[in-house]
Amino acid sequence: MRIAPNIHRIGSQSIVNAYLVEEAGEVTIIDAGVPGYYGDIPRELTAMGRSIGDVRALVLTHGHSDHIGFAERLRRERSVPVWVHELDAALARGEVPNPAKSGPMKLAPLLGFLWFGMLHGALRTRYLVEVSTYGDGATLDLPGSPRVRLVPGHTPGSAALLVPTLDALFAGDCLSTYAVTTGARGPQLAPFTADADQALESLSRLRDVEARWVLPGHGDAWDGGVGAAVQAVRDRTA
């Protein structure tokens, strides 16, 4: 699904998001959603005028299972390197417990999320065997030249990735626009956040980021700018 020029989302729904970023004929995938999205990659690349051979790397915003989805398969079958923040590398490899904490839940949205996951292969998610790591403040030598902002709280190594040329911030789960556990919509802290207070404080690290598009791991794209999205989260938690 086309979101903006040179940005596509894998999957027809926005319950769990993975993105394709194209620059100069090459592609970076940001997050790997659920395993079932693997079969959608060729079709989405074709819609962009690209092919699987144009994919340079997969960059994870963090190491949760609904973001590593097809990552290991892509790495193993296509030799595409997978990048994650150094503080979440062990989580992505399945070497440490998931730090997620539960919060408010409503039965219907939660069951919908679980059913969606089952239909899209979530039970087949495989941890990464091998990852490359990046640090806070890095600019990755990949299509889009993603710039890393560490925004810990959701996980220790949660990162937001700024692609200035596309006027876009890929937020991962430092915020979401849809809560898979309650059905709430609009900018908010994402469900399953390990440390909500830290996550809220971390949003201050985005206050100087200027980008129209905020592309979350869950929920529809927000085109009102990073500052407005962050303020909406703060207003919601006040």
N, C-alpha and C positions, 0 to 999 in steps of 0.2 A: 504494500500500500504506500503510495507516494504521500509524504508529509509536507515536504518543501523541496525546492530544487536541490538535487543531489542527496536527498535524505529519504530513505524508504524504511518502512516498518515491516518486519516479518510477522505474518499472521493477520487475519482479517478482523480480529478483536483486539481490544487494548487491555485485557485482563492481565496478561504477561507480555512484556515488550522486548523485542530485540530489534536492532537498527542496522541499516546499511548506510555507510557514508562513502560517497564517490568523489574522487579528486584526480584530475589528469588521467582518467582511464583506469585507475586502480581503486580498490575498495577496502575499507576497514569495517569489520563487523563489531558492533558494540553490544555486548551481552548476548547470551545464548539461550535465553528463555527456557523452553522445555524441549526434551529430545525430539518430539514430533515435528518441531519446526524445521528440522534438518531437511525434510523433503520439500519444504517451501523455498529453500534458498535458491535453487536454479531458476525457478519461475520469477522470483523477485529480482534476481540479477538480470534476467532477460528483459524485464520491464524497464530496467535502467540502461539497457544496451550493453550489459557486461556479462561475464561468465565466471564460473567458479575459479578459473585460472587467474582472474584479476584480483582475487582476494589476497591481500598481503598479510593480514593478521586479524585475530579476534581479541578485543580488549574487554575485560570484565570490569564492571564498576565495583563489584565485591564478590565474595565467594559463596553466597547462598545457593541452594540447590535449584531454585527457580531462576537463576541467572547463569549457572554453568551448563544447564540443559544439554545441548548438542556439542559442547566445546571439546570434550575428549574425542568424540567421533570425528569431528572436523580435523583435529590435530592428528589423529591416528591415520585416517583414510586419505587426507589431502595434504598432510604435512604443513598445515597452517599453524604458526606459533600462537600460543595463547598467553596473554599478558594479564597480570593482576597486581594490585598493590602489594608490596612486600609484607605488610601486616596481615593480609588475608590469604597469603600463599598456602599456609598450612590448612586453612579452612577449605580452600578450593581442592586441596589434595585429600581431604577427609581425614586429616591427622589430628584434628582437635574437635571437641564438641561444638555444635552450632550454638552460639551465644544468644539466639533469639529468645525474646520473652513474649508471652501472650498478653493481649490487652482486651479491650471490649470486643465482643463478638455477637453477631446475629446469625441465626441458624441458616436462613435462606442464602445470603451471600457467601457464607463460609462453605456450605454444601456445594454451591455453584462453582466456587474456586477449586474445591477438591475434585469435583466431577470434571471440570475443565482439565485439570492436571492429569486425571486418569485417561481421558480421551486423547491427550497429547503426550502420553508416554512418560509422565513424571515418575512412575515407578521404575522406569528403566534408566533414570539418571545415573551417570557414572562420574565419579570423582576424577580429577585430572591426575594423570601419571606424571606429567612434566609441565611446568609453567615457567615463563619468564616474568620478572618482576620490575615494577617501576616504583619510584618514590614521589613524595610530595613535591610539587613544583616542576616536575619533569615535563618536557615537551617531547612527545614520542615521534620518532622518525618514521611516520606511517601516513597514509593518505588522510588528509584533514589536519595533520599535525596536532593531535589532541594534546591539550595542556591540562595537567593534573592538579586538582585541588583536593587534598585530603579533607574529608568531612566525617570524622569518626562519630560513632554513636549507634547507628544501625548495626554496623559491625566495626571492629577496630580499624579495618582497612578500607572502609567505604570511601569511594572517590567520586567526584563529579568531573566530567571531561568537557572542557571548553573547546569548541571548534570555531575560532573567530571568523574564518572565511565563509562559514555557513550561518553565522549569527545564531549559533545554537549551543546550549549547554545540555549535555546528557547527564541527567541527575542521578541515575541509578535509583537507589532507595533512600537518598538523603531527604527526599520528599516524594510524595505520590499525588496523583490527582484522582485516584480511586482506591478505596480501602477494600481489599479482597475479603476482609473479615466482617465488615459492617455494611458495605455498599455505599458508604459516604463518598461524595464527590467534591472536587475542588482541592486546591493545594493543602496538604496536611502531612504530618509525620507518617511515614509508612508503617503499616502493621509489622509485627515481629521485630521491632527495634530493640536492641539489647539494652541501651541506655538512652532513654528519651531525653533526659536533661542534657546530656552531652550532645545528642543529635540536634537539639534546638540551639544550643550554644554554637555548634559547628556551622550553622547557617550564616553566622556573622562572617565566616570566611568567604562568603560569596557576595558580600555587600558591594564590592567594587567591580563585580563582573557585569559587563554590558552585553546582553544577548537577548534577542527577541524571543527565541524559541527555548522553552524548557521541556525536555523530553524525558519523562520519568520511566521508571521500570514498570510501573503499573498505572494505567489510566491514560486518558487522552492527552495529546500535546497541548501545552499552554503557550499562547503566542503573545502574552501581555508583558513579557520581560521578566528577567530574573528577580529584580528588586521587588516587583509587585507580587510575585509568587512567594518570595520569602516573607514579605509582610503579611500576606494572607495566612501563611502557616502560623506566624506569631500571633495574629489576631485570633485565630482559631483556638490557640492554646492559652490565651490570656485568661 
